[in-house]
Each structure stands twice: as structure tokens, then as C-alpha cells.
Amino acid sequence: MNELSRTTPRVTGTRPFVRHPLVLALALALPSAADAAIDPVGPDPLPASLEPQAVFNADFIHSLSSDVDLSRFERGNVTLAGIYRPQIQVNGQPVPGSRNVIFRQVADSTSAQPCLNREMLVAFGLDIDKLRARSENTALRPLDDTLLCGNLDAAVPDATVDFDDAEQILHITVPQVFMASHARGYVSPDLWDAGEAALMIGYNANTFQLRSNGRRSTSTFVGVNAGANVAGWRLRHNGSMSVTEGKRSWQNTLTYAQHDLTDARAQLTVGESYTSGEILDSVRIRGVSIASDQRMLPASQRGYAPVIRGVAESNAQVTVRQNGYVIASTTVAPGAFQLDDLYPTGYGSDLEVVITEADGRTKTIVVPYTSVPQMLREGTTRFAVAAGQVSETSLVATPFVFQATVQRGVTTNSTLYGGTTASNSYVAGLLGAAVNLPFGAVSLDVTGSRAAFRAAGVRRGISTRVRYSRSVNTTGTNIGVSAYRFSTRDFLGVTDAATLRERFRRGENGTRIGGERSRFDLTVAQALGEGRLVATGSLVDYWGDRSRGLNFSLGYGNSWRAVSYNVSVQRSRVGDAFGGRIDGRRSDGTDTTIYLSLSVPLGSQSRSPNLNVSHNRSDDGRRTTLASVNGVIDNARDLTYNLSGSRSELPGRGANQGGNASLSYRAPAGVYRVGVGHSGSTSQYSLGATGALVAHRDGITLAQELGETNAIVHAPGAAGARIDNHGGARLDRRGNAVVRGLQPYQLNTVSINPAGASQDVELESTSESVAPRAGAFARLDYRTTVSQALLIRASRVSGEPLPFGASVTDSHGQVVGVVGQGSKIFTRGVAAGSRLTVRWGEGPPTACYVDVPQSLESTTLHGMHRSLRTTCIGADSAAAVPLKKAA
């Protein structure tokens, strides 16, 4: 056990800081509490050998007392010895979690210095092997479990430690040569937090009632997401209940248990789940699956991005731009270099790499960068294995199925992938490759299937799929994703084969089962001025059915000042895609819709409402115009409203007008909605609620809708405080709240806004960081002190005021205040019945004592603090008056 673990932590608070004589005067006029704990094993807090860094002229301070003691401020912002809980940043990057750090006085330092040991530095990213191998200085102090206070470069060359007392941030810098080599965004698995054991249930309930011509119908839907976290396992059940006209039905969506496989960077799932569908067809199975989870990789290693290689002639700066934006910049040593930790940016766009040599010469190279979903970074592998029973609602039988896929980034521009599916008398295999080329990224894969049927023999088929993606910077064109697929007649997916097998068993003709014959999808985006034109299209036909489906749309969006507008045309045809004949009859399944929309803010204030107007028209003569106004009612933006009116016209039926109104309130315990509408002879009413309940070791907490990964915030006594960037979330009466939307395996910072909490609570820190595992309920503890503020008006026995600037400490030697103007002491957290010591100067008498009453209720209450008038008695008088034991 090291020294840190043997030391009892003490609550610390906000310490005063002064950077200018004027600020000093203001600070002393309204003194604040200074409550850093004194480490009992540390040396004297202020070495007498150190000369003052600054001397203040007391003549500028107007005080009733003739004595003014500014000695405590003559050495700058002195950090007192004690135990702190700062936010820690290493080389500018925050470290997940929080920990106690001991501060001790060291020689030749006015401020106490933080104490670190080997375990802490390794957790911060120091590579001990690199330190030993690259350090030639044999006089370095060896790192072990003993604490090293200040002077970190005695053990790690050129390392520095700096404590920002005002912001409570401990800045540590370590030369990169001694740090463990990790990609940007790396968070050590040792810091991944499995979270709390917890029970949870989330709900989404809606009820909808229609009234028309004296008839009434009501329908209700309740979605449920329940589960438990225990011993690293996440148990989940998703389902829904529908009630229509008194008839109830329950549908089970998923029930499973999940656990991290850290070393494999994968998830183990037992129960019901879906295969990914990225390479092979997605199948719902009831069984066991193991699949790679890219979220366990550093953010800069996810998805695809090319490796940039080059040669520098000197110490050069390498800058990488994409679409004119700098996405990476670093300094490299002379010789060959490579950058393999670029963050992925969608489907990509060519990279411009500028190498700036030490003498100012530059060299520019262009690296093609376009991606398709199958592409991985060089050297990266993804895999998925699943086995169990097919669990599809469309199938009565539950045949066994096995599916496995693997992807491997072979080179910086190529990826190979493959997979197989096996079931009852069915097998399919896929092989493919994806390549990043100068004219775009292309993937090609071929799938072969074989299905055996007793009634129809063996069916073999092949399906070929091509995907293409390209971005052209010069024209602003982005061909996002286009795909073409062609299948032979007897190609079957695993679900198609199971469906056909069931039909044969029932004696039905299953020749029409065969899936898609061909499919073509296209998305093109083009920049036009400040706006963007987007075109999408899809053409599909099927084996065994001569009908085809064609859909395409064209839309343009832009804004003018504060006004946004969109125009789009959508056309679809079911039947002969080119307007021919089907079985001698002309296709008439065509539908064309034109859509216009406009959004205008009604004011320039943050709470100003928005006006939205839209109009659409179909080629069957249907026209609909909708106008709505939405906005917020309260400053916290928790209460929102929406008012709308509509007019629709149907050929031969005339016009129909309607109106709707809705109100939504985002509370700490959930989101609640109410709505009412009327159209023609029909009225509708709706109620909705979304929320969750979480049981954990500190009680039961009501919360808003849960996400996959959540945090339990615990700050005792801070009831009513808000959670920043989580609208409506507040701490309940126990000081608990549940925050959703955390990013798993990455650093998340959650901050508390004390506004709304009691004035008697003091938060030692208002932000905490954590890197939770997926599905975890990470616990974030915020240390608080709940105490009454006390303003003491004290004078000496002679009636003279106390020296201005004198320090006030409690019985433990902890600084709790400073004497301000008018001999006033403002302090917080002083126990009833305790004795305070006021110290000043260096010659006798240098101290007197103030006794706090046995009950603070006997003092006078002034707004948010209590006040007390008393006498500060000298040391001799204090010895004659024994201190009563504090209540």
C-alpha cells in the first residue's frame, strides 16, 4: 500500500487567487473561504528562507484597524499543503476519472507541490521501458511506489508539473519520447469503467383517441426497455405492448445478455440479436454471437482513412487538408515518415498534404481518399461470428444458422473481405475486395448460394454486387454511394430459402421466391452557390415478377439571411419502370409529388419562435398546405409548443381545413407531451410520456429517456443543480441524476451547474470525466460540503478591530477565512461550538481566538448567511476559558 492510500482524504474547496494589487484590494474587501487541508506529514507551509515576491503598500488599504497583515499574499498565489482532487491533464489531454493528489511543501518553493508515484505516471501514459532505454542520465531518481513531490524532472527528464489553483487543473507535461505510442484519441482499457450494478426500465408511452361523427376509438402503445447491469454483464429486454379497442398484444423485440471481450476488441452477445448486414444479409438469430466493436478502437483508428507516407529532408511540418480544412498537422524528423491516425471523414475526399521544410521550402502531394463501407485501414481486422436459430416473425420454423464474416485492410488502399452462411441444407459464401483508386473507391463481391429441397431438388445461384463512391472537390460533386447488383434466378438468401422450404412443406408452389434480380441505387450531391442540389434514384426488379420499381427525387436547399428554404420533386412508379405494358395493360402506378418548404425566425432573440410553411402537390390533384409556429416558453427551454394549421384539397371532395396544438415539457423525470387537433368532423387527442427508472446503490432515480451508455451523477446535498448540456436534467432530492448519451470507450466530461442548488452547498469540483464501457452506468461522484455561511464581526478585547488580511483557521489548522474590511470574517463550514484562530504579523501578540456559539440557530439570519458579533480574545484569556465540546 502506498502513501496516498494510507492518507485520509480531506474535503478541499475554492482557494483565493490574486494576480494584481487592485484585485487584491477587491478580494480582501469581500474575503472568501480558503479551506485547503494541511498535510500533517509535510514541512512548514512557508519556508522562511524565501524572500517575498511582491510587497504591498498598506497605506492604500482603508481599514479601521491600524494593523494590516498582507504577508500571506506576498508570495503570489500560494497553494497550501493538503489533499486536492484536481482535473488532470497530460500533454494537454484530460485524463479520465478523478483521483486524490497529495500536495506537500518542498524546499525552495512557496507553494506546496503535487506528489506523484510510478503507478500514477504509468496510468497517465508514461512508458517506463522507453524512459529506461532513452535516458542516459544515471543520476535520475528511480520511479517506485514512494511519492515524488514536485521536481518531476528528477525522475523524467524535461517533465514539468504546474497546478492551476483557480481552475483546479493539474497540468503535467512529459516529453513525447517517453510516452507510450498510441493513436490519437486513445484511452487505455485500464481506464474503461464497467460502471455500477443497476436495474433499469425505460418506457415510451403514447395514447391516441379519435372522435368522429359520435364514434370514438382509442389506441395505446407502450415500448419498454428493461435490464440489469451486474458483474460486467448487461442484460436487456426490449418489447412493446399495443392496445386497440380493448385488444392487447405484446411483441418481444430483443432479449439478450452482453459482455465485453476487451482483448479481442469485441462484444459477446447471448440471446436474440441481429447480424450486422454490412457484408452478408442481416439475420435475426437466437443464439450466441461475437462481433468486433470498432468503438473500442481510438477515434482516429475507426473507419477508413489512408496511410500518408512521405520523406522529409529536415525537421519539417506536415499539414493535411481536406476540402480546404486542416484535418491534421504534425512535426516530423528528417527521413521517411507516415501518418496512420487520421480521423475518418465520411466517404472521403482527396487529401492535400503539404510538407514544409525547415528552410521554408514546401512540397505538396495529393493522396486519393474515397471510401466504401467495406474498407478498413491498413492492418485492421474486423470479424463477426454468430450461431443459433433463425428467429424471424415471417417464419414458423426456426432452422439453425451459422454466419461468419471477416474484413482485413491489406494495404493502405485495399481491403479484402469474405463471409459464409450455413443453415439446414443451405450454404452461401462471399468473397470481395474494396479498392481506393484515383477515380473513386470501388468494391466488388460475389456471393454463391446452394439450397437443397426434397420437393424441388438443388438450386444454385450467384449474386454480384458493385459499389462505387467518389467526391470531386473542384466541382463540388459528391457521388455518395451507388450500387449495382445482379443475381441469377436460383440465387437465394438464407431467409428466402427458409421461406421457400416452408411453402414446399405446405404443398405450395414456391417458384416465385427468388429475391431481387437486379438493383441500382444512386445518390449524387452537387454544390450550387451557397446551397446544395441532391438527386437520388433507385431501380429494382425481381425474379418471378415482371413488375419493376422506380423511384427518384431531386431536391435543392439553401438559405437567404435567416430564411431557409427547400424545393424537391419525387417521382415513383410501380410496374414497368419505363412506361411500357405489363400483360397487355398499360402501367398506371406512377406518382409525382412536388414539395416546397420555408422556415423563418420571428425575431432575433434566442426564444423567438419559428414560422414553418410547406406545400406539396401530387399529380392526382391532391394539394396540402401546412403552416406552423413553434417555440419555447421558459428560459431553460424545457417547455415548448407547436401550433399549426393546414388546408388540403382533394379532387371531387373540395377543401378540408384543420388545426393542431401541442405542448411538451422536459422534466428531470421524463418528457411529457399533450396534443389536440381537429380536421373536418374528426377530432383527435393525444398524451405521451417518455422516461426511465434506475435503481442503484444510492436509491431509485427517475430519469429522462436512457441511452445505450449512461452515467449516474451523485452530488449529495446539491439537489436542484442542473446538468450542463442535458436539457431538463437536474439532481433529485438525494443529489442523484442519470445522464444519457455518453460515448463508450472514450473520454466524456459531465459538468454540474450549481444554479438551482441550495446556497449552503459547496461543490469541490463541478466536472468529472469518465470513459465508460458500452451499456454501462458509470458513476460520477462530486464531492460536496453542505454548511451554513457565517459572517463574524469580531473585535479585540480592547475594542480595536482585527488586523486587515489576518488569516483565520479552525482547530485542525485549516484556513477557513480572512479578516476583511470593518473587522469582518466571512467563513463557511465552521462547526457550531468550535474555536477559530486569527493570526497576523510576526511579533507578539500575533493571535486571538473566536468562539462559535454552540448553536448557529442563535445567530442572526441575513438572507443566505448568518451573522454574529463577538470578541476575539487573546491567548491568555483563551487559556482561562476552556472550549466547550462542539455539538
MIRO-175219 format. One record per residue (C-alpha): residue in one letter; x, y, z. Coordinates in steps of 0.001 Angstrom, whole numbers, padded with zeros to 6 digits, always signed. Each point is the difference from the previous one (the first is absolute). Example, Ala and Ser with C-alpha at 12.3 -4.5 7.8 and 13.67 -1.06 7.14 Angstrom:
BEGIN
A+012300-004500+007800S+001370+003440-000660
This chain:
BEGIN
M+000000+000000+000000N+001445+003375-000971E-000062+003238+001956L-002927+001394-001922S-002267-002856+000956R+000966+000318+003663T-000841+003669+000182T-003529+000947+000969P-001474+002343-002645R-001195+003390+001114V-002628+002134-001663T+001528+002898-001854G-001668+003033-001419T+000584+003189-001940R+003157+001890+000881P+000427+003754-000511F+002274+001117-002798V+001365+003516-000601R+001969+001142-003037H+000038+003809+000359P+000000+002472+002925L-003387+001356-001084V-001415-003490-000053L+001557-000520+003411A-001868+002936+001442L-003301-001217-001431A+000644-003545+001188L+000712+001142+003521A-003074+002197+000050L-002116-003116-000498P+002162-002822+001399S-000769-003574-000989A+000605-003292+001766A+003341-001706-000459D-000262-003558+001139A+002895-002057-001316A+000898-002686+002499I+003458+000002+001567D+001879-003236-000488P+001123-001047+003509V+003156-001640-001324G+001112+002946-002088P+002536+002694+001001D-000841+003573+000895P-002292+001543-002616L+002108+003134-000651P+003799-000308+000111A+001436+003006+001784S+003040-000005-002271L-002019+001115-003003E-000160+003724-000636P-003401+001566-000803Q-000847+000165-003701A-001934+003227+000472V-000497+002618+002717F-003326+001863+000331N-000334+003508+001426A-002578-000249+002777D-000587+003773-000154F-002275-000591-002999I-002282-002236+002094H-002583+001936+002010S-000587-001987+003166L-001352+000789+003452S+002955-001897+001397S+003462+001466+000175D+001410-003446-000736V-000142-001414-003512D+001480-003467-000604L+000645-000716-003697S+002861-002434+000534R-001980-002994-001200F-000377+001657-003412E+003628+001000-000457R+000929-003296-001606G-002620-000041-002772N-002757-002566-000242V+001340-002369+002599T-001374-003534-000130L-000299-001360+003501A+000939-003552+000922G-002815-002498+000105I-001907-002485-002101Y-001645+001251-003193R-002173-001636-002637P+000911+001915-003171Q-000722-000703-003620I+003192-001467-001451Q+001273+000803-003482V+003032-001704-001526N+001521+001771-003001G-003210+001971-000342Q-002289-003043-000003P-002368-000643+002949V+000399-003260+001903P-003234-001975+000583G-001309-000216+003533S+001109+001931+003050R+002350-000804+002836N+001400+001492+003194V+003401+001650-000337I+002140+000820+003048F+001666+003449+000023R+003016+000528+002277Q+002395+002838+000662V+003418-000526-001533A+003240+001905+000312D+000366+003236-002005S-003713+000189-000837T-002589+002395+001388S-002865-002263-001067A-000621-003607+000918Q+000830-002379-002859P-001995-002987-001279C+001320-003447+000886L-000002-002719-002680N+001228-003582-000105R+000748-002655-002608E-003524-001435-000051M-001565+003376-000668L+002455+000972-002746V-000443-003320-001800A-003770+000513+000126F+000591+003430-001552G+001810-001597-002970L+003676-000073+001022D+001895-002928-001579I+002505-001213+002607D+001917-002105-002536K+000490+003021-002290L+001098+002080+002966R+002670-002550+000927A+001160-000555-003591R+000196+003625-001105S+001224+001680+003149E+003805+000131+000289N-000012+001883+003291T+000863-002576+002671A-000592+002573+002733L-003742-000065-000582R-002120-000968+002961P-001592-003435-000543L-003776-000067-000140D-001663-002268+002543D-002972-000002+002369T+001391+002844+002127L-001329+003465-000700L+002037+002489-002026C-001082+003513+000998G+000739+002691-002557N+003187-000017-002089L-001354-002713-002312D+002971+000443-002329A+002136-001648+002669A-001535-003285-001160V-001224+000868-003524P+002285+002359-001973D-001644+003290-001038A-003338-000957+001569T-001941+002798+001709V-002875+000337+002430D-002135+003120+000346F-003109+000410+002158D-002649+002532-000972D-001439+000800+003404A-002845+002113-001363E-001260-002610-002478Q+001105-003004+002097I+001861-001545-002948L+003284-001873+000386H+002010+000378-003217I+002655-002661-000555T+002304+000036-003016V+002188-002957-000914P+002225-000092-003105Q-001745-002020-002689V+003066-002224-000314F-000794-001454+003444M-003735-000453-000609A-001595-003249-001108S-000696+000058-003742H-003719+000157-000596A-002220+001378-002713R-001800+003266+000563G-003092-000406+002120Y+001430-003061+001774V-001389-000829+003421S+001673-002867+001829P-002268-003026+000648D+001175+000227+003616L-002053+003199+000228W-003170-001428-001558D-002669+000130+002686A-002424-002939+000270G-002231+002186+002150E-002453-000776+002759A-002204-002984+000636A-003432+001344-000884L-003538-000886-000983M-001743+002074-002664I-003267+000286-001841G-000719+002525-002716Y-003364+000701-001539N-001572+001858-002898A-003774+000196+000356N-002497+001619-002352T-003776-000045-000097F-001999+001350-002919Q-003754+000537-000167L-002120+000830-003054R-003548+001344+000130S-002032+000172-003192N-003771+000176-000521G-000717-001169+003527R+002390-002940-000213R+003092-000323+002142S+003100-002164-000429T+003051-000156+002231S+003379-001598-000595T+002903-000217+002429F+003630-000983-000494V+002564-000648+002718G+003608-000805-000871V+002157-001483+002762N+003767-000255+000337A+000912-001848+003201G+003178-001526+001290A+002691-000397+002616N+003750+000527+000235V+001859-002447+002217A+003575-001344+000041G+000821+001519-003372W-003061-001493-001729R-002752+002106-001525L-003371-001748-000037R-002588+001633-002263H-003577-000604-001070N-001766+002127-002613G-003678-000416-000719S-003231+001861-000635M-003675-000279+000834S-002822+001263-002214V-003592+000466+001139T-002625+000707-002674E-003707-000073+000754G+000692-002030+003143K+002126-002611-001768R+003500-000390+001381S+003037-001415-001731W+003584-000323+001215Q+002964-000179-002342N+003448-001065+001157T+002662+001871-001953L+003269-001132+001562T+001149-001789+003157Y+003715-000443+000489A+003036+000159+002295Q+003185+001746-001101H+003573+000120+001287D+003196+001675-001202L+002863-002106-001362T+002658+002639+000587D+003023-001789-001449A-001885-000832-003208R-001578+003481-000196A-003333-001744-000446Q-003406-000558+001594L-001403-003349+001113T-003784-000179-000344V-002135-002865+001292G-003695-000023-000908E-001842+001770-002802S+001916+002306-002293Y+000404+001064-003620T+003069-000641-002113S+001435+003237-001388G-000979-000336-003672E+003063+001973-001175I+001338-002940-002033L-002599-002791+000122D-003757+000349+000387S-001104+000971+003519V-001688-002859+001865R-001793+000020+003350I+001310-002905+002046R-000510-001475+003444G+003375-001288+001092V+003559+001243+000503S+001984+002590-001930I+003440+001575+000274A+000608+003135-002068S+002716+002640-000179D-000911+003315+001572Q+001898+002818-001702R-000994+002356+002789M+002694-001698+002108L+002612+001389-002371P+001313+003574+000313A-002192+002462-001868S+002791+000545-002532Q+000109-003738-000825R-003662-000548-000772G-001340-000248-003505Y+002278+000476-002980A+002657+002595-000696P+003141-000416-002103V+003501-000187+001422I+002020+003035-001089R+003646-000764-000750G+002744+002404-001001V+003594+001101+000521A+001142+003136+001825E+003411+001542-000660S+000119+001809+003349N-002105+000588+003089A-003149+000688-001998Q-003617+000832+000638V-002557-002234-001712T-003463+001502-000503V-002943-002011-001356R-002987+001797-001509Q-003306-001302-001271N-002449+002255-001821G+002110+002948+001126Y-000187-000912+003693V+003036-001061+002029I-000739-003457+001449A+003511-000802+001287S+003297+001771+000626T+003176-001365+001551T+003789+000387+000056V+002198-002830-001288A+003738-000737+000177P+002182-000259-003103G-000570-003194-001975A-002982-002151-000836F-003226+000599+001912Q-003551-001296+000016L-003286+001274+001445D-002393-002831+000824D-002368+001645+002474L-002137+002301-002128Y-003595+000293+001083P-002452-001459-002557T-002164+002600-001740G-003056-001638-001535Y+000573-001498-003433G+003019+002236-000405S+001499+002491-002374D+003565+000252-001335L+002608+001114+002544E+002486+002813-000650V+003235-000606+001911V+002415+002942+000343I+003550-000668+001268T+001687+003208+001209E+003745-000402+000489A+002068+001885+002586D+001281+002445-002652G-003543+000870-001146R-000126-002208-003106T-003318-001762-000517K-001021-003128-001840T-003619-000975-000674I-001315-003476-000717V-003582-001130-000585V-001183-003245+001601P-003185-001507-001496Y-002543-000560+002749T-003377-001477-000723S-001664-002750+001963V-002748-002570-000188P-001456-001662+003117Q+002110-003159-000383M+003347+001814+000173L+002267-000183+003048R+003314+001575+000909E+003193-001824-000803G+000677-002770+002500T-003485+000172+001551T-002243-003066+000320R-003703-000274+000732F-001892-003217+000529A-003387-001314+001046V-001136-003534+000851A-003601-000938+000848A-001736-003336+000550G-003520-000835+001086Q-003554-000318-001222V-001537+002266-002615S-002568+002093+001873E-002047+001824-002649T-003682+000802+000503S-000692-000987-003625L+001207-003559+000649V-001798-002699+001973A+003025-002283+000171T+003240+000974+001738P+002821-001595-002024F+003581+000067+001277V+002254+002580-001611F+003707+000773+000171Q+001451+003209-001416A+003563+001332+000021T+001661+002985-001663V+003500+001449-000007Q+001553+003189-001440R+003693+000796-000238G+001714+003210-001067V+002781-001460-002130T+001638+003187-001235T-000662+003682+000423N-002334-000103-003014S-001482-003506+000014T-002160-002174+002218L-000937-003659-000411Y-003120-001447+001566G-002019-003183+000010G-002715-001879+001807T-002105-003109+000122T-003502-000984+001075A-001093-003575+000726S-003462-001291+000929N-002182-003075-000525S+001035-001273-003467Y+001145+003514-000865V+003438+001514-000392A+001247+003288-001425G+003456+001511-000346L+001203+003507-000864L+003357+001340-001153G+000694+003644-000726A+002490+002819-000177A-000150+003754+000420V+002555+002307-001594N+000663+003737+000319L+000919+001258-003499P+000756+003486-001365F-003431+000106-001662G-001899-001242+003066A-000464-002942+002337V-001391-003243-001399S-001063-003195+001715L-000888-003226-001800D-001250-003180+001603V-001525-003240-001253T-002317-002204+002067G-000844-003563-000909S-002886-001921+001597R-001111-003627+000024A-003352-001142+001385A-001283-003583-000086F-003740-000810+000106R-001612-003415+000050A-002832+001182-002237A+002023+002121-002423G+003545-001326-000010V+003014+002287+000287R+000046+003691-000890R+003304+001747-000600G+000394+003688-000685I+002463+002862-000081S-000423+003640+000990T+002453+002713-001002R+000136+003372+001724V+001956+003122-000937R+000262+003175+002043Y+001600+003267-000992S+000654+003295+001750R+001720+003184-001132S+000393+003623+001058V+001233+002699-002407N+001289+003064+001850T+000363+002255-003038T-003656-000255-000993G-001478-000588+003452T-001479-003292-001174N-000443-002947+002331I-001166-003337-001362G-000713-001287+003468V-000913-003647-000562S-001052-001835-003102A-000551-003733-000215Y-000870-002536-002625R-001015-003567+000728F-000819-002824-002372S-001182-003447+001090T-000676-003167-001909R-003491-001487+000214D+000780-002672+002584F+001980+002195+002390L-001551-000125+003480G+000758+001747+003258V-000250-002027+003203T-003415+001456+000874D-001264-000518-003573A+001094-003645+000164A-001755-000535+003348T-003212+001621-001328L+000077-002137-003153R+000553-003138+002065E-003108+000754+002060R-002062+000516-003160F+001098-003326-001395R-000988-001693+003259R-003489+001509-000310G-000222-001193-003588E+000153+003499-001465N+001806+001015-003164G+003058+001961+000995T+001426+000821-003393R-000647+003713+000476I+002424+000136+002921G+003332+001132-001323G+000771+003461+001355E+001301+002926-001992R+001036-000474-003583S+001777+003329-000204R+000225+003204+001949F+001536+003385-000686D+000268+002775+002601L+001543+003401-000556T+000561+003115+002089V+001605+003135-001435A+000530+003298+001818Q+001100+003187-001769A+000888+003345+001536L-001853+002894-001679G+000916+003385+001409E-000549-000084+003751G-002522-002818-000320R+000098-003656-000938L-001801-002029-002645V-000594-003657+000883A-001276-002694-002358T-000839-003576+001006G-001315-002880-002027S-000801-003702+000319L-000956-002619-002589V-000955-003516+001145D-001451-003064-001674Y-000614-003544+001236W+000130-003526-001287G-003420-001551-000544D-001695+003408-000257R+000084+002168-003101S-000773+003172+001953R+002771+002424+000823G+000377+002832+002442L+001460+003380-000867N+000441+002854+002447F+001946+003201-000368S+000046+003404+001627L+001647+003353-000632G+000340+002604+002721Y+001702+003341+000592G+000536+001730+003328N+001447+003392+000842S-000394+002974+002301W-000221+003747-000416R+000969+001913+003116A-002070-001652+002737V-002486-001619-002406S+000468-003639-001020Y-001802-001615-002898N-000194-003372-001759V-001486-001134-003303S-000307-003646-001018V-001668-002214-002579Q-000602-003704+000612R-001226-002479-002599S-000700-003678+000439R-001376-002695-002277V-001048-003534+000809G-000330-002219-003041D+001904+000495-003233A+002688+002480+000960F+000121+001474-003487G-003721+000375-000574G-000480-003135-002094R-002675-002668+000312I-000384-002803+002494D-002101-002971-001177G-001489+002173-002719R-001127+002702+002434R+001618+003428+000269S+001695+000703+003321D-001777+002716+001988G+001922-000187+003289T+001772+003335-000438D-000014+002662+002683T+001745+003388-000063T+000161+002351+002975I+001345+003569+000152Y+000982+001313+003424L+000863+003568+001110S+000975+001123+003506L+000995+003260+001670S+001309+000713+003514V+000105+003534+001437P+000965+001074+003549L-002493+002485+001454G+002511+002140+001837S+003674+000134+000854Q-000136-001160+003628S+000944-003513+001080R-003601-000654+001039S-001512+001368-003197P-002380-002486-001663N+000438-001438-003485L-002536+000072-002793N+000012-003003-002336V-002076-000159-003164S-000156-002964-002382H-002008-000879-003081N-000120-003232-001969R-001911-001007-003090S-000477-003417-001573D-000839-000757-003614D-003370-001410+001100G-001050+003544+000888R+000503-000250+003749R+001306+003225+001550T+000996+000620+003597T+001220+003187+001661L+001272-000038+003581A+001070+002954+002160S+001384-000390+003513V+001528+002134+002740N+002230-001607+002624G+002049+001415+002810V+000921-000129+003679I-001813+001493+002979D+002592-000027+002794N+003610+001164+000133A+001256-003527+000633R-001664-001121-003267D-001697-002897+001774L-003559+000989-000955T-000655+000116-003754Y-003100+000444-002126N-001163-000523-003565L-003040+001543-001693S-000940-000969-003544G-002719+000406-002558S-000510-001885-003261R-002091+000059-003133S-000288-002954-002347E-001853-000344-003272L-001149-003273-001567P-001402-000156-003531G-003758-000395+000190R-000065+000367+003809G+000669+003689+000471A+002260+001528+002612N+000572-001067+003581Q+001461+002197+002755G+001555-001142+003252G+001985+001182+002976N+002247-001524+002625A+001593+001107+003249S+002555-001805+002144L+001982+000653+003139S+003126-001817+001181Y+001720+000231+003377R+003482-001375+000616A+000213-000792+003717P+002780-001712+001951A-002147-003133+000271G-001037-000175-003663V-001517+001775-002968Y-003763+000505-000078R-002113+000924-003025V-003605+000992-000570G-001671+000795-003304V-003394+000813-001488G-001116+000329-003600H-003072+000465-002142S-000592-000638-003691G-003448-000003-001605S-002294-002074+002204T+002870-001797+001726S+001700+000975+003242Q+003058-001653+001479Y+001621+000122+003432S+003361-001400+001017L+002089-000476+003119G+003569-001217+000140A+002763-000573+002495T+003601-001160-000287G+002229-000739+002941A+001894-002553+002031L+000561-001322+003496V+003450-001096+001195A+000687-001819+003268H+003556+000228+001323R+001868-000004+003309D-001085+003544+000880G-003695-000645-000568I-002470+000216-002858T+000355+002835-002496L-002593+001144-002513A+001581+001092-003252Q-000661+001031-003547E+000296-002473-002850L+003076-002207+000372G+002690-000511-002595E+002165-003032-000555T+002696+001370+002341N-000903+002160+002994A+001474+001591+003120I-001302+000201+003546V+000854+003429+001405H+000279+000140+003804A+000466+003324+001803P-001484-000205+003526G-001796+003148+001083A+000024+001632-003455A-003670-000670-000736G-001325+002233-002768A+003329+000529-001765R-000151-000379-003778I+002091-002256-002214D+001651+002046-002747N-000863-000882-003606H-002757-002387+001076G-003203+001983-000235G-002362-000432+002929A+002325-002293+001976R+000334+000990+003669L+001171-001627+003215D-002859-001436+002061R-000458+000458+003751R+002621-002683+000686G+002511+001764-002243N-000278-002599-002785A-000621+000247-003732V+000375-002278-003019V+001687+001419-003109R-000334-001751-003339G+001859+000196-003287L+003551-000755+001150Q+002477-001216-002624P+001317-003438+000989Y+003741-000593+000331Q+000692+003706-000446L+000493+002821+002459N-003257+001713+001001T-000191+003059+002238V-003193+000710+001933S-000368+003403+001671I-002381+001192+002701N-001431+003517+000020P-000505+000890+003700A-002783+002452-000919G-003151-001337+001604A+001764-001740+002889S-000036+001212+003586Q+002342+002860+000863D+001271-002134+002882V+001613-002579-002270E+003531+000371-001327L+001209-002177-002880E+003675-000886+000164S-000103-000554-003764T-002749+000568-002519S+001248-002353-002729E+001106-003616-000060S+001245-002174-002856V-000495-003684-000738A+000590-002486-002834P-002908-002457+000406R-000380-003393-001599A-002923-000471-002369G-003291-000396+001860A+001506+001022+003338F-001477+002190+002710A+003202+001858+000864R+000075+001630+003418L+001143+003615+000317D+000530+001175+003575Y+000145+003747+000658R+001345+000798+003452T-002115+002564+001782T-000047+001874+003272V-003353+001029+001438S+000453+002750+002549Q-001418+003317+001166A+001786+003219-000990L+000896+002171+003023L+001003+003682+000112I+001880+000787+003204R+000482+003599+001167A+002817-000373+002515S+002146+002470+001901R+002811-000301+002515V-000602+000097+003734S+001098+003632-000067G-002682+000751-002575E+002470+000559-002828P-000732-001680-003339L+001954-003066-001108P+002923+000508-002395F-001119+000186-003606G+001085-003121-001996A+000616-002198+003074S-000488-003739-000604V-002785-001960+001719T+000474-003749+000638D-002050-002683+001754S+001142-002456+002674H+001574-002251-002676G+002131+002803-001387Q-002148+000263-003088V-000338+003511-001437V-003688+000965+000034G+000050+003758-000594V+001773+003372-000009V-000699+003166+002008G-001480+002552-002381Q-001195+003586+000164G-001631+001085+003251S+001526-002914+001943K-002374-002431-001727I+000674-003698-000534F-002032-001897-002589T+000286-003761+000390R-001840-003157-000976G-000144-003447+001528V+001010+000981+003516A-001395-002437+002559A-002201+001301+002794G+001913+000195+003284S+003409+000087-001706R+002869+002415+000606L+001583+002059-002795T+003511+001419+000082V+000800+003408-001510R+003730+000431-000771W+001955+003014-001279G+003479+001492-000018E+003151-001483+001469G+000376+001680+003390P-002161-000493+003124P-002849+000081+000380T-000603-001809-003308A-003227-001886+000605C-003386+000019+001682Y-002925-002401+000119V-003666+000180-000992D-002447-002455+001539V-002965-001012-002176P-003289-000471+001941Q-001154-003515+000816S-002972+000526-002318L+000026+002071-003165E-003758+000380+000348S+000718+002604+002663T+001729+002212-002592T-001777+002529-002213L-001126-001141-003450H+000667+002465-002830G-001153-001363-003350M+002303-002876-000905H+002353+000291+002992R-000056+000424+003757S+001840+002724+001882L+001657+000169+003394R+001537+002782+002115T+002688-001164+002418T+003382+000737+001541C+003295-001547-001044I+001696-000810+003285G+003778-000250+000454A+002005-003128+000680D+000094+000593+003772S-003729+000601+000227A-000695-003010-002229A+001987-002279+002299A-002093+001156+002927V-003241-000742-001849P-000121-003697-000930L-001636-000784-003348K-003183-001978+000326K-000317-003122-002127A-001672+000757-003334A-003476-001331-000384
